[in-house]
């Protein structure tokens, strides 16, 4: 399908990408929870909410600027290779890192297209979302590294480990196996900042 402006196509693709990422993040968050990584689940749920808000922003900009709702169904989804059957949280994190890095590149290119076509506010929007995608990729990389090194629940320094279920605060270099207050698994502990 040919559009008058590449910006229309980029806004539509951005909306679809963000909608797709919302679902992936939800799926991976549930898997992380089932694997005993509540803190990773919570982080992915936060990122899922970011994606949903970004999708809404792109959709509103598309409708407000181009009235192109009917065009959305004609945009093909990006070819994202996703293996949903893997059992490893680390594989999920690597997949999400790849998706976010590719997304950032797409948004940077879309920003240039929008600027070249005279849509300066939309160009800024794409730039801002690119920076968020890169930040998310960086945070996911830290989580991936911690999972691979098996240090999600162990830190070098004494930390304040907070139970997300009951609020119990544990001072140690590692989370307790079981919360002494509510008896929940260490999966529910995170380092309070």
Phi and psi restraints in degrees (value plus and minus 20) as a CYANA .aco file:
   2 UNK   PHI    -122.1   -82.1
   2 UNK   PSI     110.1   150.1
   3 UNK   PHI    -129.1   -89.1
   3 UNK   PSI     136.5   176.5
   4 UNK   PHI     -84.2   -44.2
   4 UNK   PSI     -56.4   -16.4
   5 UNK   PHI    -148.0  -108.0
   5 UNK   PSI     121.4   161.4
   6 UNK   PHI     -85.0   -45.0
   6 UNK   PSI     -46.7    -6.7
   7 UNK   PHI     -80.2   -40.2
   7 UNK   PSI     -56.7   -16.7
   8 UNK   PHI     -81.5   -41.5
   8 UNK   PSI     -69.1   -29.1
   9 UNK   PHI     -82.8   -42.8
   9 UNK   PSI     -61.7   -21.7
  10 UNK   PHI     -85.3   -45.3
  10 UNK   PSI     -60.1   -20.1
  11 UNK   PHI     -83.0   -43.0
  11 UNK   PSI     -62.5   -22.5
  12 UNK   PHI     -84.4   -44.4
  12 UNK   PSI     -64.8   -24.8
  13 UNK   PHI     -84.3   -44.3
  13 UNK   PSI     -58.8   -18.8
  14 UNK   PHI     -83.5   -43.5
  14 UNK   PSI     -63.1   -23.1
  15 UNK   PHI     -79.5   -39.5
  15 UNK   PSI     -67.1   -27.1
  16 UNK   PHI     -85.3   -45.3
  16 UNK   PSI     -63.2   -23.2
  17 UNK   PHI     -79.9   -39.9
  17 UNK   PSI     -66.8   -26.8
  18 UNK   PHI     -85.7   -45.7
  18 UNK   PSI     -58.2   -18.2
  19 UNK   PHI     -84.5   -44.5
  19 UNK   PSI     -63.6   -23.6
  20 UNK   PHI     -83.5   -43.5
  20 UNK   PSI     -63.7   -23.7
  21 UNK   PHI     -84.5   -44.5
  21 UNK   PSI     -53.5   -13.5
  22 UNK   PHI     -78.3   -38.3
  22 UNK   PSI     -66.3   -26.3
  23 UNK   PHI     -85.9   -45.9
  23 UNK   PSI     -63.5   -23.5
  24 UNK   PHI     -81.6   -41.6
  24 UNK   PSI     -64.5   -24.5
  25 UNK   PHI     -83.2   -43.2
  25 UNK   PSI     -59.1   -19.1
  26 UNK   PHI     -82.6   -42.6
  26 UNK   PSI     -66.3   -26.3
  27 UNK   PHI     -81.2   -41.2
  27 UNK   PSI     -68.3   -28.3
  28 UNK   PHI     -87.9   -47.9
  28 UNK   PSI     -54.0   -14.0
  29 UNK   PHI     -83.1   -43.1
  29 UNK   PSI     -63.4   -23.4
  30 UNK   PHI     -82.5   -42.5
  30 UNK   PSI     -61.0   -21.0
  31 UNK   PHI     -85.0   -45.0
  31 UNK   PSI     -60.6   -20.6
  32 UNK   PHI     -81.9   -41.9
  32 UNK   PSI     -61.6   -21.6
  33 UNK   PHI     -81.8   -41.8
  33 UNK   PSI     -66.0   -26.0
  34 UNK   PHI     -84.5   -44.5
  34 UNK   PSI     -44.6    -4.6
  35 UNK   PHI    -109.7   -69.7
  35 UNK   PSI     -17.6    22.4
  36 UNK   PHI      70.5   110.5
  36 UNK   PSI      -1.0    39.0
  37 UNK   PHI    -135.3   -95.3
  37 UNK   PSI      53.8    93.8
  38 UNK   PHI     -83.4   -43.4
  38 UNK   PSI     -57.1   -17.1
  39 UNK   PHI     -85.9   -45.9
  39 UNK   PSI     -56.9   -16.9
  40 UNK   PHI     -89.4   -49.4
  40 UNK   PSI     -60.3   -20.3
  41 UNK   PHI     -76.9   -36.9
  41 UNK   PSI     -67.8   -27.8
  42 UNK   PHI     -82.0   -42.0
  42 UNK   PSI     -60.9   -20.9
  43 UNK   PHI     -83.9   -43.9
  43 UNK   PSI     -64.9   -24.9
  44 UNK   PHI     -85.4   -45.4
  44 UNK   PSI     -55.5   -15.5
  45 UNK   PHI     -85.5   -45.5
  45 UNK   PSI     -56.8   -16.8
  46 UNK   PHI     -83.3   -43.3
  46 UNK   PSI     -66.1   -26.1
  47 UNK   PHI     -84.8   -44.8
  47 UNK   PSI     -55.5   -15.5
  48 UNK   PHI     -79.3   -39.3
  48 UNK   PSI     -61.8   -21.8
  49 UNK   PHI     -85.8   -45.8
  49 UNK   PSI     -59.5   -19.5
  50 UNK   PHI     -78.0   -38.0
  50 UNK   PSI     -66.9   -26.9
  51 UNK   PHI     -80.4   -40.4
  51 UNK   PSI     -62.8   -22.8
  52 UNK   PHI     -82.3   -42.3
  52 UNK   PSI     -63.7   -23.7
  53 UNK   PHI     -85.3   -45.3
  53 UNK   PSI     -62.1   -22.1
  54 UNK   PHI     -81.8   -41.8
  54 UNK   PSI     -61.6   -21.6
  55 UNK   PHI     -79.0   -39.0
  55 UNK   PSI     -64.5   -24.5
  56 UNK   PHI     -82.8   -42.8
  56 UNK   PSI     -61.8   -21.8
  57 UNK   PHI     -81.7   -41.7
  57 UNK   PSI     -66.6   -26.6
  58 UNK   PHI     -82.6   -42.6
  58 UNK   PSI     -62.1   -22.1
  59 UNK   PHI     -82.7   -42.7
  59 UNK   PSI     -65.1   -25.1
  60 UNK   PHI     -83.8   -43.8
  60 UNK   PSI     -63.2   -23.2
  61 UNK   PHI     -82.8   -42.8
  61 UNK   PSI     -58.3   -18.3
  62 UNK   PHI     -83.4   -43.4
  62 UNK   PSI     -67.8   -27.8
  63 UNK   PHI     -90.0   -50.0
  63 UNK   PSI     -62.2   -22.2
  64 UNK   PHI     -85.7   -45.7
  64 UNK   PSI     -57.8   -17.8
  65 UNK   PHI    -113.6   -73.6
  65 UNK   PSI     -46.2    -6.2
  66 UNK   PHI    -154.3  -114.3
  66 UNK   PSI     -28.4    11.6
  67 UNK   PHI      26.7    66.7
  67 UNK   PSI      34.6    74.6
  68 UNK   PHI    -131.8   -91.8
  68 UNK   PSI       9.3    49.3
  69 UNK   PHI     -76.4   -36.4
  69 UNK   PSI     -61.2   -21.2
  70 UNK   PHI     -86.7   -46.7
  70 UNK   PSI     -42.6    -2.6
  71 UNK   PHI     -95.9   -55.9
  71 UNK   PSI     -43.2    -3.2
  72 UNK   PHI     -77.5   -37.5
  72 UNK   PSI     -58.8   -18.8
  73 UNK   PHI     -88.9   -48.9
  73 UNK   PSI     -34.2     5.8
  74 UNK   PHI    -113.6   -73.6
  74 UNK   PSI     -22.2    17.8
  75 UNK   PHI    -110.7   -70.7
  75 UNK   PSI     107.8   147.8
  76 UNK   PHI     -96.4   -56.4
  76 UNK   PSI     124.2   164.2
  77 UNK   PHI     -85.9   -45.9
  77 UNK   PSI     125.6   165.6
  78 UNK   PHI     -80.8   -40.8
  78 UNK   PSI     127.1   167.1
  79 UNK   PHI    -101.0   -61.0
  79 UNK   PSI      72.9   112.9
  80 UNK   PHI    -127.5   -87.5
  80 UNK   PSI      98.5   138.5
  81 UNK   PHI    -102.4   -62.4
  81 UNK   PSI      95.8   135.8
  82 UNK   PHI    -150.1  -110.1
  82 UNK   PSI     106.4   146.4
  83 UNK   PHI    -121.9   -81.9
  83 UNK   PSI      81.3   121.3
  84 UNK   PHI    -102.7   -62.7
  84 UNK   PSI     -25.4    14.6
  85 UNK   PHI    -114.8   -74.8
  85 UNK   PSI     -26.1    13.9
  86 UNK   PHI     -84.1   -44.1
  86 UNK   PSI     127.1   167.1
  87 UNK   PHI    -118.9   -78.9
  87 UNK   PSI     -26.9    13.1
  88 UNK   PHI    -114.8   -74.8
  88 UNK   PSI     105.1   145.1
  89 UNK   PHI     -81.7   -41.7
  89 UNK   PSI     -55.7   -15.7
  90 UNK   PHI     -81.5   -41.5
  90 UNK   PSI     -58.0   -18.0
  91 UNK   PHI     -84.4   -44.4
  91 UNK   PSI     -60.4   -20.4
  92 UNK   PHI     -82.0   -42.0
  92 UNK   PSI     -63.7   -23.7
  93 UNK   PHI     -83.7   -43.7
  93 UNK   PSI     -62.3   -22.3
  94 UNK   PHI     -80.8   -40.8
  94 UNK   PSI     -62.1   -22.1
  95 UNK   PHI     -81.1   -41.1
  95 UNK   PSI     -64.5   -24.5
  96 UNK   PHI     -86.6   -46.6
  96 UNK   PSI     -57.1   -17.1
  97 UNK   PHI     -79.6   -39.6
  97 UNK   PSI     -67.6   -27.6
  98 UNK   PHI     -79.3   -39.3
  98 UNK   PSI     -66.0   -26.0
  99 UNK   PHI     -80.6   -40.6
  99 UNK   PSI     -66.4   -26.4
 100 UNK   PHI     -86.6   -46.6
 100 UNK   PSI     -58.8   -18.8
 101 UNK   PHI     -85.7   -45.7
 101 UNK   PSI     -61.8   -21.8
 102 UNK   PHI     -86.2   -46.2
 102 UNK   PSI     -57.5   -17.5
 103 UNK   PHI     -83.0   -43.0
 103 UNK   PSI     -63.8   -23.8
 104 UNK   PHI     -79.5   -39.5
 104 UNK   PSI     -62.3   -22.3
 105 UNK   PHI     -82.6   -42.6
 105 UNK   PSI     -64.1   -24.1
 106 UNK   PHI     -79.5   -39.5
 106 UNK   PSI     -66.8   -26.8
 107 UNK   PHI     -86.0   -46.0
 107 UNK   PSI     -54.8   -14.8
 108 UNK   PHI     -85.4   -45.4
 108 UNK   PSI     -63.2   -23.2
 109 UNK   PHI     -85.1   -45.1
 109 UNK   PSI     -61.3   -21.3
 110 UNK   PHI     -84.3   -44.3
 110 UNK   PSI     -53.5   -13.5
 111 UNK   PHI     -82.7   -42.7
 111 UNK   PSI     -62.8   -22.8
 112 UNK   PHI     -83.5   -43.5
 112 UNK   PSI     -65.0   -25.0
 113 UNK   PHI     -78.6   -38.6
 113 UNK   PSI     -67.2   -27.2
 114 UNK   PHI     -83.0   -43.0
 114 UNK   PSI     -61.6   -21.6
 115 UNK   PHI     -84.5   -44.5
 115 UNK   PSI     -63.1   -23.1
 116 UNK   PHI     -83.7   -43.7
 116 UNK   PSI     -48.1    -8.1
 117 UNK   PHI    -113.7   -73.7
 117 UNK   PSI     -16.9    23.1
 118 UNK   PHI      69.3   109.3
 118 UNK   PSI      -8.4    31.6
 119 UNK   PHI    -118.9   -78.9
 119 UNK   PSI      55.9    95.9
 120 UNK   PHI     -87.2   -47.2
 120 UNK   PSI     -58.8   -18.8
 121 UNK   PHI     -86.8   -46.8
 121 UNK   PSI     -59.4   -19.4
 122 UNK   PHI     -89.3   -49.3
 122 UNK   PSI     -55.6   -15.6
 123 UNK   PHI     -79.2   -39.2
 123 UNK   PSI     -64.9   -24.9
 124 UNK   PHI     -81.9   -41.9
 124 UNK   PSI     -61.7   -21.7
 125 UNK   PHI     -77.0   -37.0
 125 UNK   PSI     -68.6   -28.6
 126 UNK   PHI     -81.0   -41.0
 126 UNK   PSI     -60.4   -20.4
 127 UNK   PHI     -81.9   -41.9
 127 UNK   PSI     -64.9   -24.9
 128 UNK   PHI     -82.3   -42.3
 128 UNK   PSI     -63.8   -23.8
 129 UNK   PHI     -87.1   -47.1
 129 UNK   PSI     -54.8   -14.8
 130 UNK   PHI     -79.8   -39.8
 130 UNK   PSI     -61.8   -21.8
 131 UNK   PHI     -86.3   -46.3
 131 UNK   PSI     -56.6   -16.6
 132 UNK   PHI     -85.8   -45.8
 132 UNK   PSI     -63.3   -23.3
 133 UNK   PHI     -80.1   -40.1
 133 UNK   PSI     -61.3   -21.3
 134 UNK   PHI     -86.7   -46.7
 134 UNK   PSI     -58.5   -18.5
 135 UNK   PHI     -85.1   -45.1
 135 UNK   PSI     -63.1   -23.1
 136 UNK   PHI     -81.6   -41.6
 136 UNK   PSI     -64.1   -24.1
 137 UNK   PHI     -78.7   -38.7
 137 UNK   PSI     -61.1   -21.1
 138 UNK   PHI     -84.0   -44.0
 138 UNK   PSI     -63.1   -23.1
 139 UNK   PHI     -87.1   -47.1
 139 UNK   PSI     -58.2   -18.2
 140 UNK   PHI     -85.3   -45.3
 140 UNK   PSI     -55.2   -15.2
 141 UNK   PHI     -83.0   -43.0
 141 UNK   PSI     -61.3   -21.3
 142 UNK   PHI     -81.7   -41.7
 142 UNK   PSI     -65.7   -25.7
 143 UNK   PHI     -81.7   -41.7
 143 UNK   PSI     -64.0   -24.0
 144 UNK   PHI     -78.1   -38.1
 144 UNK   PSI     -68.4   -28.4
 145 UNK   PHI     -79.8   -39.8
 145 UNK   PSI     -60.5   -20.5
 146 UNK   PHI     -86.5   -46.5
 146 UNK   PSI     -60.8   -20.8
 147 UNK   PHI     -84.8   -44.8
 147 UNK   PSI     -66.7   -26.7
 148 UNK   PHI     -83.1   -43.1
 148 UNK   PSI     -55.7   -15.7
 149 UNK   PHI    -106.8   -66.8
 149 UNK   PSI     -21.0    19.0
 150 UNK   PHI      35.4    75.4
 150 UNK   PSI      25.0    65.0
 151 UNK   PHI    -144.1  -104.1
 151 UNK   PSI       1.8    41.8
 152 UNK   PHI     -78.0   -38.0
 152 UNK   PSI     -58.7   -18.7
 153 UNK   PHI    -128.9   -88.9
 153 UNK   PSI      -3.0    37.0
 154 UNK   PHI    -156.7  -116.7
 154 UNK   PSI     110.4   150.4
 155 UNK   PHI    -148.2  -108.2
 155 UNK   PSI     136.1   176.1
 156 UNK   PHI     -87.4   -47.4
 156 UNK   PSI     -61.5   -21.5
 157 UNK   PHI    -114.0   -74.0
 157 UNK   PSI     143.4   183.4
 158 UNK   PHI     -89.2   -49.2
 158 UNK   PSI     111.3   151.3
 159 UNK   PHI    -148.1  -108.1
 159 UNK   PSI     146.9   186.9
 160 UNK   PHI    -115.1   -75.1
 160 UNK   PSI      82.5   122.5
 161 UNK   PHI    -109.4   -69.4
 161 UNK   PSI      97.7   137.7
 162 UNK   PHI    -125.0   -85.0
 162 UNK   PSI     109.6   149.6
 163 UNK   PHI     -97.9   -57.9
 163 UNK   PSI     102.5   142.5
 164 UNK   PHI     -93.9   -53.9
 164 UNK   PSI     -31.3     8.7
 165 UNK   PHI    -109.7   -69.7
 165 UNK   PSI     -64.4   -24.4
 166 UNK   PHI    -143.1  -103.1
 166 UNK   PSI     -29.9    10.1
 167 UNK   PHI      69.3   109.3
 167 UNK   PSI     -16.3    23.7
 168 UNK   PHI     -80.1   -40.1
 168 UNK   PSI     115.4   155.4
 169 UNK   PHI    -130.4   -90.4
 169 UNK   PSI     103.7   143.7
 170 UNK   PHI    -137.0   -97.0
 170 UNK   PSI     101.7   141.7
 171 UNK   PHI    -115.8   -75.8
 171 UNK   PSI      92.5   132.5
 172 UNK   PHI    -192.3  -152.3
 172 UNK   PSI     152.5   192.5
 173 UNK   PHI    -103.0   -63.0
 173 UNK   PSI     -30.0    10.0
 174 UNK   PHI    -164.3  -124.3
 174 UNK   PSI     135.5   175.5
 175 UNK   PHI     -90.4   -50.4
 175 UNK   PSI     126.7   166.7
 176 UNK   PHI     -88.8   -48.8
 176 UNK   PSI     131.5   171.5
 177 UNK   PHI     -80.8   -40.8
 177 UNK   PSI     -58.2   -18.2
 178 UNK   PHI    -157.9  -117.9
 178 UNK   PSI     118.2   158.2
 179 UNK   PHI     -85.1   -45.1
 179 UNK   PSI     106.4   146.4
 180 UNK   PHI     -88.7   -48.7
 180 UNK   PSI     -38.7     1.3
 181 UNK   PHI    -109.2   -69.2
 181 UNK   PSI     -75.7   -35.7
 182 UNK   PHI    -126.0   -86.0
 182 UNK   PSI     -22.5    17.5
 183 UNK   PHI      46.8    86.8
 183 UNK   PSI       1.6    41.6
 184 UNK   PHI    -102.9   -62.9
 184 UNK   PSI     136.2   176.2
 185 UNK   PHI     -88.3   -48.3
 185 UNK   PSI     140.6   180.6
 186 UNK   PHI     -80.8   -40.8
 186 UNK   PSI     -36.7     3.3
 187 UNK   PHI     -77.0   -37.0
 187 UNK   PSI     -40.7    -0.7
 188 UNK   PHI    -112.1   -72.1
 188 UNK   PSI     -17.7    22.3
 189 UNK   PHI    -116.5   -76.5
 189 UNK   PSI     124.6   164.6
 190 UNK   PHI    -162.4  -122.4
 190 UNK   PSI     139.6   179.6
 191 UNK   PHI     -98.1   -58.1
 191 UNK   PSI     101.5   141.5
 192 UNK   PHI     -96.6   -56.6
 192 UNK   PSI     113.9   153.9
